[in-house]
Amino acid sequence: MRLEGKVALITGAAFGIEGELMGFGGASARLFAREGAKVVVTDVAEEPGRRTAAGIKETGAEAMFLHLDVTDEAEWASVVEATVRAYGKLDILVNNAGTGAFERVEDLSIEVWDGQMDVHAKGAFLGTRQVIPEMRKTGGGSIVNISSIYGLVGSPTSTAYHAAKGAVRLFTKATAVQYAKEGIRANSVHPGFAMTPLTEGRFKSGSESIEARLAVVPMGRLATADEVATGILYLASDESSFVTGAELVIDGGMTAA
């Protein structure tokens, strides 16, 4: 029960349904609930989000689903207010919501650039700004921002995604420095290639895309959402009480090679 008594809000957490392919947010929601947290599952995908929350409640844990577009400041305010009204406080925020974009610089439209920056960087900023006053009331909290190995290194494509995930990485460090004395920690997680609902179409077994990616992963396989969720759990829990501004890379050795 590593999160006993904690209240956690997780964005992009709709896909956490037992027996189905999970995303990082959904797998984290289920894991957090098993470890004793009350979990607020948020996403723009309502049907799987409600199913995820319902599945968690069937295990005897406490959870609820709330619609959240992370680029909308008013929705953030409403979701945080509803969380505190339901559970009395907010201890943990996981900024996980994300999308993909694969264009090179010259092929990249302003619309795609803005969309990536909005969902990843602006979303993390709005959420962080909204939860800090609530965490301050209880003497601290943990913010975990999901970046990527593509927030650390470049690639032949994914220009806007790289820029947005890099912004998340440094925004996390700024938050960590600014709020450390108030007991509010902020850390980033940098997953490598993983099989999730977002990547399933590109990483099908036998595809040229998956073979090229596995060739640069020393462990020779994709991560699972559960493996990434375990790292998120560590940073959310009090076990990481002296960890802030750090980067947890979960990539099978790719960025070490």
Secondary structure, DSSP 8 states (H G I E B T S, - for coil): -TTTT-EEEESS-----TTS---HHHHHHHHHHHTT-EEEEEES-HHHHHHHHHHHHHTT--EEEEE--TT-HHHHHHHHHHHHHHHS---EEEE---------GGG--HHHHHHHIIIIIIHHHHHHHHHHHHHHHTT-EEEEEE--GGGTS--SS-HHHHHHHHHHHHHHHHHHHHHGGGTEEEEEEEE-SB-STTTTTTS-TT-HHHHHHHTT-TT-S-B-HHHHHHHHHHHHSGGGTT--S-EEEESTTGGG-
